[in-house]
Amino acid sequence: MENQFEKLDKIKVKAVEEILGQKFPVLDDGFIRVIDYMGGDESIVQAARVSYGQGTKKISEDRGLIRYLLRNYHTTPFEMCEIKLHVRVPMDAWRQWIRHRTANINEYSTRYSIAIDSSQKTAPDEWRIQAKDNKQGSAGFFDDAIGIKLSEREQELQQFARDIYQERLKLGVAREQARKDLPLSTYTEAYWKIDLHNLLHFLVLRMDNHAQYEIRCFADVIGNEIVARWCPIAWEAFKDYVMNSVKFSGLELKIIKQLIAGNDEESLKLAEEFGWLSQKEGKLSRNRERIECEEKLNFLGLKIPW
């Protein structure tokens, strides 16, 4: 009986084939490399067309379809692409990384193996000052004199912790216990496999300017060096519709419409109705919604009416 089904070849992406196993350095001793992948832009189109037949096949039409899917939150076709990365990352950044529970992970185990003899170092000009208006962010850097001292003390601490760890191992202390005082700057390694839809969600959060610098460095490499090669059309659409776009709430749109119409007083009344303008000691109280709206108004070149 003649085979009724067409023979399908594995989708290969030349730009990714060329970097398989290649280490992309991150920070002082971290890295990311592609171990394996499944699919590419073609897979997204292929999956989408299953729903309604063969459809169009031109590259330009493929691009239009991918952009339509991403623009309108049709996420399932993007789940047809998967990638497996080998990463070396400091443990403090890794804690944030694995909060994204949509990946398959196998991490280097310090119960079975000796901890990686490497800790992330901070250059004297990289010590950040705690932001006053953001509990989980930073604002500016310390001067050279303080930075040099902090880096020297960091080196002392990391070396001391490593010496204690090695001392315990030589005495025969169980590895699972000997490791307990290693600093969070210690590098760990893992295989991390994830589909494109969830990877893009990871990137929109971790490439954001508000994300911690260290994990942002890893996210930038994954996005700009790997995804850009793997699924260039999807990556272009992601940048256009997600990374480089601005979203407005219903409240923000009401204010913007009044500002565009020249009704400053009405926009001020709306802000008061929304509870954005409460005061403390004669100053506007911190209100996250209002602050985010102010950032968007500045971006649009519109004056802040309050």
DRENDO-1510 file (C-alpha; in Angstrom, 1 decimal, always signed):
<recs>
REC; n; res; u; v; w
REC; 1; MET; +0.0; +0.0; +0.0 .
REC; 2; GLU; +1.4; +3.4; -1.0 .
REC; 3; ASN; +2.4; +5.6; +1.9 .
REC; 4; GLN; -0.4; +8.2; +2.3 .
REC; 5; PHE; +1.7; +10.6; +4.3 .
REC; 6; GLU; +4.4; +12.9; +3.1 .
REC; 7; LYS; +7.9; +12.4; +4.4 .
REC; 8; LEU; +8.9; +15.2; +6.8 .
REC; 9; ASP; +12.4; +16.2; +7.3 .
REC; 10; LYS; +13.6; +17.5; +10.7 .
REC; 11; ILE; +13.5; +21.3; +10.7 .
REC; 12; LYS; +17.1; +22.6; +11.0 .
REC; 13; VAL; +18.1; +26.2; +11.5 .
REC; 14; LYS; +21.6; +26.8; +10.0 .
REC; 15; ALA; +22.4; +29.8; +12.3 .
REC; 16; VAL; +21.8; +27.6; +15.3 .
REC; 17; GLU; +23.6; +24.6; +14.0 .
REC; 18; GLU; +26.7; +26.8; +13.7 .
REC; 19; ILE; +26.7; +27.7; +17.4 .
REC; 20; LEU; +25.8; +24.3; +18.9 .
REC; 21; GLY; +28.1; +23.8; +21.9 .
REC; 22; GLN; +29.6; +27.2; +21.6 .
REC; 23; LYS; +30.1; +29.0; +24.9 .
REC; 24; PHE; +28.8; +32.6; +25.1 .
REC; 25; PRO; +30.6; +34.1; +28.1 .
REC; 26; VAL; +28.5; +36.0; +30.7 .
REC; 27; LEU; +29.8; +38.0; +33.7 .
REC; 28; ASP; +33.3; +37.0; +34.8 .
REC; 29; ASP; +33.1; +33.2; +34.6 .
REC; 30; GLY; +29.5; +32.3; +33.5 .
REC; 31; PHE; +28.4; +31.0; +30.2 .
REC; 32; ILE; +25.5; +29.8; +28.1 .
REC; 33; ARG; +25.6; +27.3; +25.2 .
REC; 34; VAL; +23.0; +25.6; +23.1 .
REC; 35; ILE; +23.0; +21.8; +23.6 .
REC; 36; ASP; +20.0; +21.0; +21.4 .
REC; 37; TYR; +16.9; +22.5; +19.9 .
REC; 38; MET; +13.6; +21.5; +18.1 .
REC; 39; GLY; +12.0; +23.5; +15.4 .
REC; 40; GLY; +12.2; +27.2; +14.4 .
REC; 41; ASP; +10.1; +29.8; +12.8 .
REC; 42; GLU; +8.9; +27.2; +10.3 .
REC; 43; SER; +7.5; +25.1; +13.2 .
REC; 44; ILE; +5.4; +28.0; +14.4 .
REC; 45; VAL; +3.8; +28.4; +11.0 .
REC; 46; GLN; +3.5; +24.7; +10.5 .
REC; 47; ALA; +1.6; +24.3; +13.8 .
REC; 48; ALA; -0.6; +27.3; +13.2 .
REC; 49; ARG; -1.7; +26.0; +9.8 .
REC; 50; VAL; -2.8; +22.6; +11.1 .
REC; 51; SER; -5.8; +24.5; +12.4 .
REC; 52; TYR; -7.1; +25.6; +9.0 .
REC; 53; GLY; -5.2; +23.6; +6.4 .
REC; 54; GLN; -2.2; +24.4; +4.2 .
REC; 55; GLY; -2.7; +28.1; +3.7 .
REC; 56; THR; +0.0; +30.3; +2.3 .
REC; 57; LYS; +3.7; +29.4; +2.1 .
REC; 58; LYS; +5.6; +32.5; +1.0 .
REC; 59; ILE; +8.2; +33.8; +3.5 .
REC; 60; SER; +6.5; +37.2; +3.6 .
REC; 61; GLU; +3.2; +35.5; +4.5 .
REC; 62; ASP; +5.0; +33.3; +7.1 .
REC; 63; ARG; +6.3; +36.5; +8.7 .
REC; 64; GLY; +2.8; +38.0; +8.7 .
REC; 65; LEU; +1.3; +35.0; +10.3 .
REC; 66; ILE; +3.9; +34.8; +13.1 .
REC; 67; ARG; +3.5; +38.5; +13.8 .
REC; 68; TYR; -0.3; +38.1; +13.9 .
REC; 69; LEU; +0.0; +35.1; +16.3 .
REC; 70; LEU; +2.2; +36.9; +18.7 .
REC; 71; ARG; +0.4; +40.2; +18.4 .
REC; 72; ASN; -2.9; +38.5; +19.3 .
REC; 73; TYR; -1.7; +36.2; +22.0 .
REC; 74; HIS; -2.1; +32.9; +20.1 .
REC; 75; THR; +0.6; +31.3; +22.1 .
REC; 76; THR; +0.3; +27.5; +21.4 .
REC; 77; PRO; +2.2; +27.5; +18.1 .
REC; 78; PHE; +5.2; +29.0; +19.9 .
REC; 79; GLU; +5.2; +26.0; +22.2 .
REC; 80; MET; +6.1; +23.8; +19.3 .
REC; 81; CYS; +9.7; +25.1; +19.5 .
REC; 82; GLU; +12.0; +24.0; +22.3 .
REC; 83; ILE; +15.6; +24.7; +23.2 .
REC; 84; LYS; +18.0; +23.1; +25.7 .
REC; 85; LEU; +20.7; +25.3; +27.1 .
REC; 86; HIS; +23.7; +24.5; +29.3 .
REC; 87; VAL; +24.3; +27.4; +31.7 .
REC; 88; ARG; +26.8; +28.4; +34.3 .
REC; 89; VAL; +25.3; +31.0; +36.6 .
REC; 90; PRO; +25.9; +32.4; +40.2 .
REC; 91; MET; +23.6; +30.8; +42.7 .
REC; 92; ASP; +21.9; +34.1; +43.7 .
REC; 93; ALA; +20.9; +34.7; +40.1 .
REC; 94; TRP; +19.9; +31.1; +39.7 .
REC; 95; ARG; +17.4; +31.4; +42.5 .
REC; 96; GLN; +15.5; +34.0; +40.4 .
REC; 97; TRP; +16.0; +31.9; +37.3 .
REC; 98; ILE; +14.3; +28.8; +38.6 .
REC; 99; ARG; +11.3; +30.8; +39.7 .
REC; 100; HIS; +10.2; +30.3; +36.1 .
REC; 101; ARG; +8.7; +26.9; +36.7 .
REC; 102; THR; +7.9; +26.2; +33.0 .
REC; 103; ALA; +11.2; +24.6; +32.1 .
REC; 104; ASN; +12.8; +21.2; +32.6 .
REC; 105; ILE; +15.9; +21.5; +34.7 .
REC; 106; ASN; +18.8; +19.2; +35.8 .
REC; 107; GLU; +21.3; +21.1; +38.0 .
REC; 108; TYR; +24.8; +20.2; +39.0 .
REC; 109; SER; +24.6; +18.5; +42.4 .
REC; 110; THR; +27.0; +19.4; +45.2 .
REC; 111; ARG; +25.7; +16.4; +47.1 .
REC; 112; TYR; +27.4; +14.1; +44.7 .
REC; 113; SER; +30.2; +16.4; +43.3 .
REC; 114; ILE; +32.6; +19.0; +44.5 .
REC; 115; ALA; +31.2; +22.5; +44.2 .
REC; 116; ILE; +32.5; +24.4; +41.2 .
REC; 117; ASP; +35.6; +26.3; +42.2 .
REC; 118; SER; +34.5; +29.6; +41.0 .
REC; 119; SER; +32.6; +32.6; +42.5 .
REC; 120; GLN; +31.3; +35.6; +40.7 .
REC; 121; LYS; +33.5; +38.6; +41.4 .
REC; 122; THR; +32.4; +42.2; +41.5 .
REC; 123; ALA; +34.7; +44.9; +39.9 .
REC; 124; PRO; +35.3; +48.0; +42.1 .
REC; 125; ASP; +33.2; +50.1; +39.7 .
REC; 126; GLU; +30.2; +47.7; +39.8 .
REC; 127; TRP; +29.0; +48.0; +43.4 .
REC; 128; ARG; +25.5; +49.4; +43.3 .
REC; 129; ILE; +23.7; +51.5; +45.8 .
REC; 130; GLN; +20.4; +50.4; +47.2 .
REC; 131; ALA; +17.5; +52.4; +45.7 .
REC; 132; LYS; +15.5; +54.4; +48.2 .
REC; 133; ASP; +12.2; +54.1; +46.4 .
REC; 134; ASN; +12.6; +50.5; +45.3 .
REC; 135; LYS; +13.2; +47.8; +47.9 .
REC; 136; GLN; +14.5; +45.3; +45.2 .
REC; 137; GLY; +16.4; +47.6; +43.0 .
REC; 138; SER; +19.6; +49.8; +42.9 .
REC; 139; ALA; +20.4; +53.3; +41.9 .
REC; 140; GLY; +23.9; +54.5; +41.0 .
REC; 141; PHE; +27.3; +53.2; +42.0 .
REC; 142; PHE; +29.8; +53.7; +44.8 .
REC; 143; ASP; +32.9; +55.7; +44.2 .
REC; 144; ASP; +36.2; +54.0; +43.5 .
REC; 145; ALA; +37.6; +54.2; +47.0 .
REC; 146; ILE; +34.6; +52.3; +48.5 .
REC; 147; GLY; +34.4; +50.0; +45.5 .
REC; 148; ILE; +38.0; +48.9; +45.8 .
REC; 149; LYS; +37.5; +48.1; +49.5 .
REC; 150; LEU; +34.3; +46.2; +48.8 .
REC; 151; SER; +36.0; +44.1; +46.1 .
REC; 152; GLU; +38.9; +43.3; +48.4 .
REC; 153; ARG; +36.6; +42.2; +51.2 .
REC; 154; GLU; +34.6; +40.1; +48.8 .
REC; 155; GLN; +37.8; +38.3; +47.7 .
REC; 156; GLU; +38.7; +37.6; +51.3 .
REC; 157; LEU; +35.2; +36.3; +52.1 .
REC; 158; GLN; +35.1; +34.0; +49.0 .
REC; 159; GLN; +38.5; +32.6; +49.6 .
REC; 160; PHE; +37.8; +32.0; +53.3 .
REC; 161; ALA; +34.6; +30.2; +52.6 .
REC; 162; ARG; +36.3; +28.1; +50.0 .
REC; 163; ASP; +39.1; +27.2; +52.4 .
REC; 164; ILE; +36.6; +26.1; +55.1 .
REC; 165; TYR; +34.8; +24.0; +52.5 .
REC; 166; GLN; +38.0; +22.3; +51.3 .
REC; 167; GLU; +39.0; +21.7; +55.0 .
REC; 168; ARG; +35.7; +19.9; +55.7 .
REC; 169; LEU; +36.0; +17.7; +52.6 .
REC; 170; LYS; +39.6; +16.7; +53.6 .
REC; 171; LEU; +38.3; +15.8; +57.1 .
REC; 172; GLY; +35.6; +13.6; +55.5 .
REC; 173; VAL; +32.6; +15.7; +56.1 .
REC; 174; ALA; +29.7; +14.7; +53.9 .
REC; 175; ARG; +29.5; +16.8; +50.8 .
REC; 176; GLU; +25.9; +17.6; +51.4 .
REC; 177; GLN; +26.9; +19.2; +54.7 .
REC; 178; ALA; +30.3; +20.6; +53.8 .
REC; 179; ARG; +28.7; +22.9; +51.2 .
REC; 180; LYS; +26.3; +24.7; +53.5 .
REC; 181; ASP; +28.4; +27.8; +54.1 .
REC; 182; LEU; +29.4; +28.4; +50.5 .
REC; 183; PRO; +28.4; +32.0; +49.4 .
REC; 184; LEU; +25.6; +32.6; +46.9 .
REC; 185; SER; +28.2; +34.0; +44.5 .
REC; 186; THR; +29.3; +30.4; +43.9 .
REC; 187; TYR; +28.7; +29.3; +40.3 .
REC; 188; THR; +26.4; +26.4; +39.6 .
REC; 189; GLU; +25.6; +24.7; +36.3 .
REC; 190; ALA; +22.4; +23.3; +34.8 .
REC; 191; TYR; +20.7; +22.0; +31.7 .
REC; 192; TRP; +17.6; +24.1; +31.1 .
REC; 193; LYS; +15.1; +23.1; +28.5 .
REC; 194; ILE; +12.1; +25.3; +27.7 .
REC; 195; ASP; +9.7; +26.0; +24.8 .
REC; 196; LEU; +9.7; +29.3; +23.0 .
REC; 197; HIS; +6.5; +30.7; +24.4 .
REC; 198; ASN; +7.7; +30.3; +28.0 .
REC; 199; LEU; +11.2; +31.4; +27.1 .
REC; 200; LEU; +9.8; +34.7; +25.7 .
REC; 201; HIS; +7.9; +35.2; +28.9 .
REC; 202; PHE; +11.2; +34.7; +30.8 .
REC; 203; LEU; +13.0; +37.2; +28.6 .
REC; 204; VAL; +10.4; +39.9; +28.9 .
REC; 205; LEU; +10.9; +39.9; +32.7 .
REC; 206; ARG; +14.6; +39.3; +32.9 .
REC; 207; MET; +15.7; +41.6; +30.0 .
REC; 208; ASP; +13.7; +44.4; +31.6 .
REC; 209; ASN; +15.7; +47.4; +32.9 .
REC; 210; HIS; +14.2; +46.7; +36.4 .
REC; 211; ALA; +15.6; +43.2; +36.5 .
REC; 212; GLN; +18.7; +42.5; +38.5 .
REC; 213; TYR; +21.8; +43.3; +36.5 .
REC; 214; GLU; +23.4; +39.8; +36.8 .
REC; 215; ILE; +20.4; +37.8; +35.5 .
REC; 216; ARG; +19.8; +40.5; +32.9 .
REC; 217; CYS; +23.2; +39.8; +31.4 .
REC; 218; PHE; +22.2; +36.1; +30.9 .
REC; 219; ALA; +18.8; +37.0; +29.5 .
REC; 220; ASP; +20.4; +39.5; +27.0 .
REC; 221; VAL; +22.7; +36.8; +25.7 .
REC; 222; ILE; +19.8; +34.2; +25.4 .
REC; 223; GLY; +17.7; +36.8; +23.5 .
REC; 224; ASN; +20.1; +38.6; +21.3 .
REC; 225; GLU; +22.6; +35.9; +20.6 .
REC; 226; ILE; +20.5; +32.7; +20.6 .
REC; 227; VAL; +16.8; +33.3; +20.1 .
REC; 228; ALA; +17.6; +35.9; +17.4 .
REC; 229; ARG; +19.5; +33.2; +15.5 .
REC; 230; TRP; +17.0; +30.4; +16.2 .
REC; 231; CYS; +13.7; +32.1; +15.5 .
REC; 232; PRO; +14.5; +35.5; +13.9 .
REC; 233; ILE; +11.0; +36.3; +12.7 .
REC; 234; ALA; +9.4; +35.5; +16.1 .
REC; 235; TRP; +12.2; +37.4; +17.8 .
REC; 236; GLU; +11.5; +40.5; +15.6 .
REC; 237; ALA; +7.8; +40.3; +16.4 .
REC; 238; PHE; +8.5; +39.8; +20.1 .
REC; 239; LYS; +10.7; +43.0; +20.1 .
REC; 240; ASP; +8.1; +45.0; +18.2 .
REC; 241; TYR; +5.0; +43.9; +20.1 .
REC; 242; VAL; +6.4; +43.2; +23.6 .
REC; 243; MET; +9.8; +44.5; +24.4 .
REC; 244; ASN; +9.6; +47.8; +22.6 .
REC; 245; SER; +5.9; +48.4; +23.1 .
REC; 246; VAL; +4.0; +50.3; +25.8 .
REC; 247; LYS; +0.8; +49.0; +27.4 .
REC; 248; PHE; -1.8; +51.3; +28.9 .
REC; 249; SER; -4.4; +50.6; +31.6 .
REC; 250; GLY; -8.0; +51.7; +31.2 .
REC; 251; LEU; -7.2; +54.4; +33.8 .
REC; 252; GLU; -4.2; +55.7; +32.0 .
REC; 253; LEU; -6.1; +55.8; +28.7 .
REC; 254; LYS; -8.7; +58.0; +30.3 .
REC; 255; ILE; -6.1; +60.5; +31.4 .
REC; 256; ILE; -4.2; +60.4; +28.2 .
REC; 257; LYS; -7.3; +61.2; +26.1 .
REC; 258; GLN; -8.0; +64.2; +28.3 .
REC; 259; LEU; -4.4; +65.4; +28.0 .
REC; 260; ILE; -4.4; +65.1; +24.2 .
REC; 261; ALA; -7.7; +67.0; +24.1 .
REC; 262; GLY; -6.1; +69.8; +26.2 .
REC; 263; ASN; -8.3; +69.1; +29.2 .
REC; 264; ASP; -5.6; +69.3; +31.9 .
REC; 265; GLU; -8.0; +70.0; +34.7 .
REC; 266; GLU; -10.2; +67.0; +33.8 .
REC; 267; SER; -7.1; +64.7; +33.8 .
REC; 268; LEU; -6.2; +66.0; +37.2 .
REC; 269; LYS; -9.7; +65.3; +38.5 .
REC; 270; LEU; -9.5; +61.7; +37.1 .
REC; 271; ALA; -6.1; +61.2; +38.9 .
REC; 272; GLU; -7.8; +62.3; +42.2 .
REC; 273; GLU; -10.7; +60.0; +41.6 .
REC; 274; PHE; -8.3; +57.1; +41.0 .
REC; 275; GLY; -6.7; +57.8; +44.4 .
REC; 276; TRP; -3.3; +58.6; +42.9 .
REC; 277; LEU; -2.8; +62.0; +44.6 .
REC; 278; SER; -3.0; +61.3; +48.3 .
REC; 279; GLN; -0.5; +63.3; +50.3 .
REC; 280; LYS; +1.7; +62.7; +53.3 .
REC; 281; GLU; +3.5; +65.6; +55.0 .
REC; 282; GLY; +2.6; +67.9; +52.2 .
REC; 283; LYS; +4.1; +65.7; +49.5 .
REC; 284; LEU; +2.5; +63.2; +47.1 .
REC; 285; SER; +2.5; +59.7; +48.7 .
REC; 286; ARG; +4.2; +57.0; +46.8 .
REC; 287; ASN; +1.7; +55.4; +44.4 .
REC; 288; ARG; +3.0; +52.7; +42.0 .
REC; 289; GLU; +0.2; +53.2; +39.5 .
REC; 290; ARG; +0.7; +56.9; +39.4 .
REC; 291; ILE; +4.5; +56.6; +39.0 .
REC; 292; GLU; +4.1; +54.1; +36.1 .
REC; 293; CYS; +1.6; +56.5; +34.4 .
REC; 294; GLU; +4.1; +59.3; +34.8 .
REC; 295; GLU; +6.8; +57.2; +33.1 .
REC; 296; LYS; +4.5; +56.6; +30.2 .
REC; 297; LEU; +3.5; +60.2; +29.9 .
REC; 298; ASN; +7.1; +61.2; +29.8 .
REC; 299; PHE; +7.7; +58.6; +27.1 .
REC; 300; LEU; +4.9; +60.1; +25.0 .
REC; 301; GLY; +6.1; +63.7; +25.6 .
REC; 302; LEU; +2.9; +64.6; +27.5 .
REC; 303; LYS; +3.1; +66.8; +30.5 .
REC; 304; ILE; +2.2; +65.5; +33.9 .
REC; 305; PRO; -0.9; +67.5; +35.1 .
REC; 306; TRP; -0.4; +67.1; +38.9 .
</recs>
